[in-house]
Amino acid sequence: MQLDWSALGEVAAVSTGVTVGVVVVFALGVLGLARAETAREGDGGTDPVGLGVAWLCFLACASVVAYGIYLIVPQFH
């Protein structure tokens, strides 16, 4: 049995990079929600930028998860 070590390394690097990227994007979404909550508690208003960033970040995370499920489940192909 022959292993293609370069392909294994490539898969490991890409999966690590995507994982770190999703965690960073999710953390930015939580930061956006925190900004919106702080604005609501402070002056009773809302922070539309914080909410927009949060929604976009969470949407991006959900899209990555959905794409991963699409790649794993063979019935979707």
C-alpha positions in Angstrom: 0.0 0.0 0.0 1.4 3.4 -1.0 0.4 6.6 0.7 0.5 9.9 -1.1 2.0 12.0 1.7 1.8 15.3 -0.1 -2.0 14.8 -0.7 -2.4 13.9 3.0 -0.5 17.0 4.0 -2.6 19.1 1.7 -5.8 17.8 3.1 -4.6 18.4 6.7 -3.5 21.9 5.9 -6.8 22.9 4.1 -8.9 21.4 6.8 -6.9 23.2 9.5 -7.2 26.4 7.6 -10.9 26.1 7.1 -11.5 25.2 10.7 -9.5 28.2 12.0 -11.3 30.4 9.5 -14.8 29.3 10.6 -13.9 29.8 14.3 -12.6 33.3 13.5 -15.8 34.2 11.5 -18.0 32.8 14.3 -16.1 34.8 16.9 -16.7 37.9 14.8 -20.4 37.1 14.8 -20.4 36.8 18.5 -18.6 40.2 18.7 -21.2 41.8 16.5 -24.0 40.5 18.8 -22.1 41.8 21.8 -21.9 45.2 20.2 -25.6 45.2 19.5 -26.4 44.1 23.0 -24.2 46.8 24.5 -25.9 49.4 22.4 -29.3 48.2 23.5 -28.4 48.2 27.2 -26.6 51.6 26.9 -29.0 53.9 25.2 -31.9 51.7 24.3 -31.1 51.8 20.6 -29.7 49.2 18.3 -26.4 48.8 16.5 -27.3 47.9 12.9 -23.7 47.4 11.9 -23.2 44.9 14.8 -26.4 43.0 13.9 -25.5 43.0 10.2 -22.0 41.7 10.9 -23.4 39.0 13.2 -26.0 37.8 10.7 -23.4 37.7 7.8 -20.9 35.8 9.9 -23.4 33.3 11.2 -24.7 32.8 7.6 -21.2 32.2 6.4 -20.6 29.6 9.1 -23.9 27.8 8.3 -23.0 27.8 4.6 -19.6 26.1 5.3 -21.3 23.5 7.5 -24.0 22.9 4.8 -21.3 22.5 2.1 -19.4 20.1 4.3 -22.6 18.0 4.8 -23.2 18.1 1.0 -19.7 16.8 0.4 -20.0 14.0 2.9 -23.5 12.6 2.1 -23.5 10.8 -1.3 -27.3 11.1 -1.9 -26.9 14.8 -2.4 -24.6 14.4 -5.4 
